[in-house]
Amino acid sequence: MERCYEWAAYGLSVLPRVCQEWIYDWILRDRYMTFHVLPGSLWTAYEVSGEEKEVLERIPEGLRWVETAVFENGKKKHYLFFNFFRVRTPYFEGHRLEVVITVADKEDKLHFLILEYHTDAISSDPLHFFRPPDRHDMTIHPMEYYRMGRDYVMDVWMSPTPTFSRLDEAFVRANDTIYYASSLTPNHLCFDGDEVGRVVRIDIVCKSVNTLWTSCREHPEPDFCFVYPHPVSFLIRPKA
């Protein structure tokens, strides 16, 4: 059945955009979609100035790029995040690499904004509706190595007896509403805050290659990385 959904999504991806929008809204208007992130989701963070034009041009009206503390009692800074993970939904399953920043609305509530993402599976979101894969060279060996061809290579080492760290509560709650670049229609998520807030910091990055968004990053190496050794589940619907 899951494979049938995937082929149906492929077919929808070639329809005119207005048709895709109507079908996307109809499918998810009153339904929650499970978005199950498998163990090993890796976040790499690069400190940036917050004035990068390429990023600012993709922020929807009414939102602004803001500094954030990632861990409890951490300092607030502007970051460019890369989140590499494997996901399973009723409609598709595969790898995904998202480029993410934190933005605030007029009420100063924190949200995530996905500037772009790469995937080797069919996908759906409020900006593209139904989108075919753009990569076929993505692999993950959880807590060890992460590959997207030659564009993104992270070899990491995690202790066999890891110590968990707690993410800042505002950073965790930024998952409540997730925007996509240039789109004013977000996804609204439900999740277990304790599950999402528990991560393991990566002490050693053995190899680091990232050719993405290099014009926005002063340093080639990430400032820090963290990983979810456990699965994380979300329920998504586009309408609040």
CORNOR-V582537 format. One record per backbone hydrogen bond with DSSP energy under -0.5 kcal/mol. CO is the residue of the C=O (numbers start at 1). NH is the residue of the N-H. If there is no record, write none. Layout:
co,nh
CO,NH
CO,NH
This chain:
co,nh
1,5
2,6
3,7
4,8
5,9
6,10
7,11
8,12
9,13
11,14
12,15
16,19
16,20
17,21
18,22
19,23
20,24
21,25
22,26
23,27
24,28
25,29
33,236
35,37
35,234
36,38
36,88
37,232
38,41
41,228
42,84
43,226
44,82
45,223
45,224
46,80
52,55
52,56
53,57
55,58
56,59
58,60
58,182
60,63
64,104
68,77
70,168
71,74
77,68
78,48
79,81
80,46
81,100
82,44
82,84
83,85
83,98
84,42
85,96
86,38
87,94
88,36
92,89
94,87
95,120
96,85
97,118
98,83
98,100
99,115
99,116
100,81
101,113
102,66
103,111
104,64
105,108
109,105
111,103
112,179
113,101
113,115
114,181
116,99
118,97
119,134
119,135
123,131
125,129
128,130
129,125
131,123
137,149
139,147
140,142
141,144
141,145
144,156
145,141
146,154
147,139
148,151
148,152
151,211
152,148
153,209
154,146
154,156
155,206
155,207
157,203
157,204
159,162
162,164
163,201
165,167
165,199
166,72
168,172
169,173
170,174
172,175
173,176
174,112
174,177
176,189
177,112
178,187
179,114
180,183
184,186
187,178
188,237
190,235
191,193
192,196
193,197
194,198
195,198
197,167
197,199
199,165
200,227
201,203
204,157
204,206
207,155
209,153
211,214
213,216
214,217
224,45
225,202
226,43
227,200
227,229
228,40
228,41
232,37
233,192
234,35
235,190
236,33
237,188
